[in-house]
Amino acid sequence: MGIIALAAHPLRQGVVMHRTCSAVALVAALAACAQASSTGSKRPVPTYPQPQTQTGLLRAFDWYPLTATDAQGHRVRELRGARKRGLMARFRDDGAYELKGVCNTTGGAYRIEGERIVHDQRIDAVQTVAGCRHGAMMERAFFAQPLIGARFSIDTQGRAPILRVAADDGARMELIGLPAAPAR
């Protein structure tokens, strides 16, 4: 009888209707949140090319340093923030590699032998020698890391591929891959 009395009065009927609509909207919003949280992040997972070989993956991305350790296992502190400064490695389809530092670039020819990136002796390595006011230590540390002559593997299980490089002396470096810029 109480429900009928509320529904019979026009003002009370509007209040009941408003509360009912608000409750329905709240339930719908909570259901949408629950569905979004069960599927993970709202941001779409980026897609990147999936070449079938490690060599194809190496060439498909520009590689930015994440972490590095020396032969004794100590973190190479000079590389902190290197990714933000634009340091990167690129391995092109034509067999050329390029290491971009803060002020300078070094490069040469490479080839893949098994699980190693090796310097191709047919072409000498070259390096620019511009003076670096800020970032010279970071650049020297990056150029000294084990990329050429080291074993490598690429992990594609995460959001972006990770290039892991290990030298025979125990020095290691990890780089994150972003799709390579088109050649100019």
N, C-alpha and C positions, 0 to 999 in steps of 0.2 A: 504494500500500500504506500510505503514511503517513496518508492521509485515512481509510481504513478503520479503522486503528488508533485514530485520534482519535475517530471516531464510535462505536466499540465501547465505549469507556470512558464511563460515565454522567457523571462529573464534567467530563471534557473535552468531552463533547457539549454540556453546558450552557454552557460557556465559548464554544465555537464558535457556538452558537445566539445567545447574548447579543451577541457581536461582530457577527454577521450582522444581527441586529435593529437594533443601534446604527448600523451602516453604512447600512442601508436608511432609518432615521429621519433620519440626517444628509443623505442624498441627497434625500429628500423635502423637508426644511427648506430646503436650498440651492435646490431647484427653485422652491419657493414664494417665496423671497426674490428670485430672478431674475425671476420673473413680476411680483412687486410693483414691482420697480425699473424694469421695462420699461414698465409702465403709468403710472409717475409716482408722485405722492404717494398715500399710503394714505387721506388725508382726502378725502371727496367734495367735488367742486367745488360751491360753493353755487349755487343757482338763484335767479334774480330775474325779475320780470316783464319781458317783452319787448314793450313797446308798439312800434308800427310807425313812429311819428314821433318826431322830436327833442323836440317839445313834450310828447308822451306820456311819454317817458323823463324829461324834466325834472320832470314832476309826480309820477312814480312813486317818486322817491327823496328822502331827506333827504341834503343835500350837506355834507360835512365837509372843511374846508380841508387840503390836503396841502402845497402850495408856492405861493409868490407872489413875483413880481418887480415892481419899480417901473418907471417909464417909461425909466429908464437901464439896465435889465437887472440891477439889484442885488437880491439876495434880501431879502425883507422879514423880517428876523430876529425882529421882535416876534411873528410868527405861529408860531414854533417851539413845538410842543406844543399848538397850538390844538385839534387833533382830540381830544386827551385831555381838554381842558377843556370839551368839549361845544359849541364854537362850530359853528354850522351854518346853512345856508340851506334854506328850504323854499318851493316854488312850488306852490300849491294849485290844484285844478281850478276853483275859483270865481274865479280871477284875482287872488288875494291872494298876496303874498309876505311872508316873515318871515325876518329875520336874527337869530339868537339869539347874543348875546355872553356874556361871563362874568357880567355883572350885569344887563345891559339887553337889550332887544329893540327892533328897528326893523322897520317893515313898511309896506306900502302896496299899491297895485294895480299889476299889470303886464300886458303883452300881448306877444305874439311878432310881430315884423315881420320876415319873412324869416329871417335868421340872427341877429337881435338880440333881446335882452330889453329892452324899453323900459318906462319908468314910464308908467302910465295916469293921465292928468291928472284923470280923473273923481273919484278919491279921493286926498286928500292923504296923504303919508307921515307916520307917527307914530313917536315914539321915546320909550321910558321914560328917565328921567334919575336912576336910583338911583346913589348914590355907590359907587364900586368901590375897595375897599381893595387887593386883589391882582388883577392882570390888567387894569387899566384901559388900559395901553398896548397889550396884545394886542387888547382889544375895539375900541379906536379904530382900530387898524391893520386889523382885519377889516372894520369898517363903512366904511372908506375904500377898500376894494378894488373893482375894477371888476366889479360884477355887473349892476347896472341901467344900461342904455344901452350895453352891450358886446355884441360878437359872441360867440356860443357854439357849441360842438360837443360831442357826447358820444361817447366811444369805448367800445364795448361788447365789445371783443376780449379783455379780461382777465377775471380772476375777479370783479371788480366794475367797474361803469361809472365812467368818469372824465369829469367835466365840465371842459372847457377854456374859459376866458373870456379875451377879449382886448379891451382898451380901445383907442380910436383913438390914444392917446398912447404905446402900447407896453407899458403895464402888463399883466401877465398873472397868472392864478391857475388852479390845478388843484384840483379837489375830488373826493373819492371818494363814490360814492353807496351808501347803504344803504337797504333798503326803508323807505318812509315809514311812520311810525307811523299807525295809524288815527285819524281825526278823532274828537275827544271831543265 
